[in-house]
Amino acid sequence: MNKKHNILLIQFPYFGKSDIVYPLGLNYVAQGLRGHDVALFDSNLYKNPLGQTKFIIKKINPDIIGISLRNIVFTKNFLSDLSAYFRYIKAISPDSIICVGGSGFSLDAKIIMRKVKEIDFGIFLRGDESFPELIKNLDSPGKVKGIFIRNKVDVLFTGERNFGNNLLPLEYGQ
């Protein structure tokens, strides 16, 4: 039996720079994490997303935090905003494993992984299979296809994942 994890999935805050969009991808990811304690948090629903982020992290005390990035019209300060947010998260929860994914991450995955040192793992393309598999293989993440891994020296990519044609619908009421 794999260890049961306390996982918090967060929609990255865009601080009013983008419309609020339901984080459907996080729901697909959460559906694959049955057997773990999973909470979803959309920081864009709050006037003070940083304060609410801190509150929810302190309340839940996750050992794994997954953060989803959307593909919005990025500003020239996007990477600095991103870096600041991940530093903020790591300061609140220094022992948590920090993962990032979403379409906004996949567009510039290598750059984000190299520039944002607080990220432990990056999920390239769809996370509905990759992220749950990573959680099961935290001791040997290199065998999970479709992820970026930060080690002490560099960022490694495990190779593209073959998804086939298996996008499953969300189960009603989950």
N, C-alpha and C positions, 0 to 999 in steps of 0.2 A: 504494500500500500504506500502510495506517495504521501508526503507530508501535506497536511491541509494548511493552506496559506490564507492570510488576511490581505486581500487585494483591493486597492482603490483605483478606479479608472476615472480619469479626469479629462474633460474637454478643455483644451488650452484657452485661456481668456484672451479675447481680442480687444478688450478695453474700448468697446464702442466703435472700433475701426471696421466692423463687418456686421452684417445682419446675423441675428441668432438663427441657427439652423439645428434641428434636432440631431443629436449625435447617434445616428443609426448604426454606424460602424462599431461604436462601443457596445451596443446591444448585441451585435453578432459575436463580438469577442466575449462578452459576459456569458452568453449562452454556452460557449465552449468551456467555461470554467466551473461547471457544476462540481460540487464536492468541496469547493473552497468558499470562504466567506468573501463575497464580492459586493462592493458598493460603487455606484456610478454617481459622478458629480459633474454637473455642467456649470462651470464657473461664470459663464456668460449671462446667467440668469440673475446675477447679483450686482448691485451698485458698487459694492466693494469686493471685487473678486479675490484680491489678495487676502483680505481679512477672512473671508469665507473659506478660502483654501486652507489657511492656517487652522481655522476652527475645525474643519472636517478632518484634516490630518491628525490633529490632536485627539479628536473624538474617536476616530477609527483605529489609530495607531497601526497603519498597514506595514507589512514587511515587504510588500511589492507595490509600487505605484506605476501605473501605466498612463501615459499622457498622449492624447490624440491631437494631431495638428491638421487643420483643414487647409485646403488649397485656396486661399483667398488672394486678393490682390495685395502682394507683400509690399510693405514700405521699405525704404532704405534702411530703417532701423530694426527690421524684423529679427535679424540674428542677435543684435544686442538685447532686444526685448526678450527673446527666447532664452538667451544666456542668463539674463537677470532672473527670469522666472524659475529656471532650473536651479540656480544658486539659492534662491529663496526656499524652494522645496527641500533641497538638501540640507539647508540650515535648520529647517523645522524638523526634519526626519532623517538625520545623518546615517542611520543604519538601514534605511529602506533601499531596496534594489530599485533603480529608476529605469523605466523602459519608455520608449517613445515610438509612435507609429502614426498611421493616418496618411491620407493622400498628400498633405503638406510636407510630411517627413519624406515620403518616397520620392518626391520631386527633386529634392536636394539632399538625399540621405548621407552621402559621403561628406559633404561640406558641414552639415549639421553635426554629425558624429565627431568630426575633427575639431570643430570650434566650441562645442558645448561639452566640456569635460565631465560634467556631472551625470551624463547619460551612461548607464552601464550596458544597455542593449537597445538596439534599434530594430524595429519590425518593418521589413521592406515589403511593400504592396499589402496584400490582404493579411490581416492579423487573426482572422477567425480560426485558422488552423495553427499558424506559426506560434502565436502567443501561448495558447494552452500547451502546445508541445514543448515550448521553451520552459514553461513553469514545471513540467514533469521532468525536465532534463537540466535543471540549474547546475547540477554537478558536472555535466558534460555538454554544455550548450553547443559545442562545435558540431555535434551530429544533427542539429536542427537546421534544415535548409531555410533560407530566406531571412536570416537575421544578421545584424551587425553586432560584433562583440568588442567591447573595449577591454584590452588587457593593459598591463603596466607600461607597455612600449608603444602600442599602435592600435589601430582599429582594423578588425578582420571581418570579412564578409564570407558567410558560409556557402554562398552560391544560390542561384535562383531556385525557387520552389516551383514544382509543377502542380498547378491547381486544377487542371482539367476543366471540366464544366460543372463543378459541384457546388454552386452557390445555393445554399439551403435557405428556405424561408424561415423567418422567425416563428417560433411557436406562439400562438395566441395566448396571452395572459402570462407570459414569462417575463 
